[in-house]
């Protein structure tokens, strides 16, 4: 399983992220069990990679939902209108 970048994780759907998270946690548990039993694992750095990827997925899941583009445009428009001076007041 390849390690994902944050951008790739954000592009995934919520269901895909949850599925991927479960897979990674299962693999992590399997590796930790092998280590605790005294066995050696093929790639010891994989544990570190799994921890990082799990943390990335959880971070993206806990982020607040971004505003929609239309809402952002409306807010920017309102701010600009408030900052403009009235036409009749300049002399």
MIBAPA-77618 format. One record per residue (C-alpha): residue in three letters; z, x, y. Coordinates in pm, whole numbers, padded with zeros to 5 digits, always signed. Example, Ala and Ser with C-alpha at 12.3 -4.5 7.8 and 13.67 -1.06 7.14 Angstrom:
2
ALA+00780+01230-00450SER+00714+01367-00106
END
This chain:
91
UNK+00000+00000+00000UNK-00102+00155+00329UNK+00146+00178+00613UNK+00063-00054+00901UNK+00051+00019+01272UNK+00219-00214+01521UNK-00116-00345+01646UNK-00222-00434+01291UNK+00112-00605+01231UNK+00077-00813+01549UNK-00273-00920+01441UNK-00136-01058+01112UNK-00027-01418+01082UNK+00342-01504+01047UNK+00295-01591+00678UNK+00114-01262+00609UNK+00390-01066+00779UNK+00656-01242+00574UNK+00463-01181+00252UNK+00413-00814+00338UNK+00780-00778+00431UNK+00890-00913+00092UNK+00652-00674-00087UNK+00781-00374+00106UNK+01145-00470+00055UNK+01083-00508-00318UNK+00921-00166-00336UNK+01206-00017-00135UNK+01464-00168-00370UNK+01275-00031-00672UNK+01262+00320-00525UNK+01629+00317-00427UNK+01721+00202-00778UNK+01524+00491-00928UNK+01699+00738-00697UNK+02046+00598-00773UNK+01977+00615-01147UNK+01921+00988-01111UNK+01546+00984-01157UNK+01294+01151-00937UNK+01031+00960-00749UNK+00670+01065-00706UNK+00673+01064-00326UNK+01018+01098-00165UNK+00869+01051+00185UNK+00763+00701+00082UNK+01121+00578+00134UNK+01109+00685+00498UNK+00766+00527+00546UNK+00885+00199+00394UNK+01193+00188+00617UNK+00980+00244+00927UNK+00724-00020+00830UNK+00993-00277+00747UNK+01154-00209+01086UNK+00817-00253+01261UNK+00755-00587+01094UNK+01104-00712+01178UNK+01064-00596+01538UNK+00737-00785+01579UNK+00890-01094+01419UNK+01184-01088+01661UNK+00974-01041+01975UNK+00954-01340+02208UNK+00625-01524+02195UNK+00387-01406+02469UNK+00270-01649+02733UNK-00072-01793+02685UNK-00349-01654+02905UNK-00390-01984+03089UNK-00022-01999+03176UNK-00033-01642+03307UNK-00330-01724+03527UNK-00155-02031+03668UNK+00156-01830+03749UNK-00046-01556+03920UNK-00236-01817+04121UNK+00089-01978+04237UNK+00230-01641+04342UNK-00081-01556+04542UNK-00077-01895+04719UNK+00286-01845+04821UNK+00214-01500+04965UNK-00086-01608+05175UNK-00001-01684+05538UNK-00100-02023+05671UNK-00429-02029+05858UNK-00302-02197+06175UNK+00000-01968+06227UNK-00180-01642+06308UNK-00239-01580+06682
END
